[in-house]
Amino acid sequence: MDNNTLRPSFHIAGEQGWINDPNGLIKFKGKYHAFYQSYPADTVWGPIIWGHAVSDDLTHWKHLPNALYPDRKYDRDGCFSGSAIEWNGSLYLMYTGHSLNGGGNAIRQVQCLAKSDDGVSFVKLGVVISSDDLPDGYAPEDFRDPKVWRENDKFYAIVAARKKHGRGRLLIYSSDDLLKWTFEFDVFGRDCAGIMLECPDYKSDLGVLIYSEQFAPTDGIRHLNIHTTRYVLGKLDYKNKRFIGSDRGHICDYGFDFYAPQTFLNDNVMIGWMDMWDRTHPSYVYGFAGMLTAPRRIEVAGDRLVQSPAIAAKAGRAKKVNGTLSDRMITGMFTVSAKNLRALDLKLRVGPDCYTSLKLAGDEWVFDRSNSGSEIRMHEKDPDSVRGIRRMPFGSGYETRLTVVMDKYSVEIFENGRALTSTIYPHDGADGLELSIEADDCEYIKYDID
Ligand code: FRU
């Protein structure tokens, strides 16, 4: 990232102030573009603009001038989340214009378009899906986060919505020219568990639909974050106007901090907001709040979405581990591979008065950030949340490969295609890494990200 020692070193964060969702992820003219929700004036959410960063390798990002500001009547209280598409050599952003109009059900959320020829400066083309384009009975105050794509010689957009007095829904629109849109269908045709859905994303080639759910009722240990990102596998059936596929949404990430992800339009790579609503952000003392996750490659295998880090890193020499290993790491990546794994206890960012841990306990990984550094306060009241714990199923058979991506304020753990992502705010100098393992054969490889 840009040269600021207090910012994460390879995760996107705001140059100043607050950021939330990734937006408009696209490869355009040979470069990866990541836009994001940003409020540079403060370390809390405010009238949101689109920040912009570019990269050649999904790892080294450079900030560009902000792309969209709330400066029109229809987006005057925020340029909310959205996506990007290339058409006839130009880059188009489709986003939600948010206007308060006094609040409550007078709020209006409409879908807007902006265009750029150079991928840097954007001209607004106005509202393309307005409240009048909502089918009867849907709430014009909760209608947002369009994700656009092209299929069957048409443009499609999936937009989060809600029925008046109802819960979250997803709507499909189609267009021939990106300007005039027609309502096609309501994806599930029924309310979802969350009071509202946000940031839907659909990958037709993989057959996966991802969405973030606000305030879904809790569901045992499978759902502890009050806001959760889920996926369902299947395809949109445009002809019969429905979704054909699995019914129950699987959890996308088992950690504390993963929300509103989006995939690149032309690549099977996903980035999420590495944070969550209704949490405190100890990094405000450094002048920023909110980061994006490392990019993850996604695939579908069997009945699951499989994720692995997609970052450019240089592998060091493999080290055999016999029982224990000590190292130092604040920023970077490592893998632990083992055969017939029986026990694993890993401590990260160990300092005189803090550490973060991951332990294998039977058929699950237990991640503990209760002693990881500055306290992060959250609303969840279940015993795991109160104790700083998150769990992820242990998925390997005879061979295990655990990959950990670390930056100054985060840990992302990958094993057997599952991911557990959490922010941590360790005290200065906490750079110890301690591994204790029981397995038949164990190797540790450290990767440098320069
Ligand atoms: C998701 C979200 C979106 C909205 C944006 C506003 O985190 O609530 O639904 O567009 O953030 O910043």
Residues whose N, C-alpha, C, O or C-beta is under 5 A from the ligand:
A	BS01	FRU	D21 Q37 I48 F80 S81 R144 D145 E198 C199 A260
